[in-house]
Every structure is written in C-alpha cells, then in structure tokens.
Amino acid sequence: MNMELLAELWITRDRLAILEAVLIERGVTEVEELDTFSPTETLSKRLEQLREVMVENVLGAPFKNDNTVESLMSQGKKHAQTWRGKQ
C-alpha cells in the first residue's frame, strides 16, 4: 500500500512540476507568484474538502468492507487449514 501511494505521489509531483514549468515558460505565471499564492476563502474551503476526501480514502481503505478482526482471524485460520491439508 505504501509503495503504491509513493508511486502515485511521485506521478502527481512530477506532473505538477511539468505543469508549473510550462506555465512559467509560456509567461502565464512566475515562480514567485506560485510560491507566494494565497488561496481565497472559497478555494481554501474546496482544498480542505479535497484533503478530507483524500485522507478518508487513504486511511479508511482498509475499513471499507465488512471485515472485523474476528472475521479476518477466522479467514486466516480457514486458509491455514486448507494450506496444511494440501501438504
């Protein structure tokens, strides 16, 4: 899970760096403007919502099913018994 998150983060950062470079190269913005940009209240609220969704998606992923510790242990025992029976 961590490796997948790291890969996704790197892809996002890489594409963001490219996008910034293209915008600067084409004269749309400057590095200083990007570094000192202060979002409006509306944008700040939107960013907070997006952050909350991302955190919930990432941290909540293991819990998005009906598994409990007990059900996972039961499944593990069944798999162990099946595996032992095949030896």
Rosetta blueprint (number, residue, H / E / L):
1 M L
2 N H
3 M H
4 E H
5 L H
6 L H
7 A H
8 E H
9 L H
10 W H
11 I H
12 T H
13 R H
14 D H
15 R H
16 L H
17 A H
18 I H
19 L H
20 E H
21 A H
22 V H
23 L H
24 I H
25 E H
26 R L
27 G L
28 V L
29 T L
30 E L
31 V H
32 E H
33 E H
34 L H
35 D H
36 T H
37 F L
38 S L
39 P L
40 T L
41 E H
42 T H
43 L H
44 S H
45 K H
46 R H
47 L H
48 E H
49 Q H
50 L H
51 R H
52 E H
53 V H
54 M H
55 V H
56 E H
57 N H
58 V H
59 L H
60 G H
61 A H
62 P H
63 F H
64 K L
65 N L
66 D L
67 N L
68 T L
69 V H
70 E H
71 S H
72 L H
73 M H
74 S H
75 Q H
76 G H
77 K H
78 K H
79 H H
80 A H
81 Q H
82 T H
83 W H
84 R H
85 G H
86 K H
87 Q L
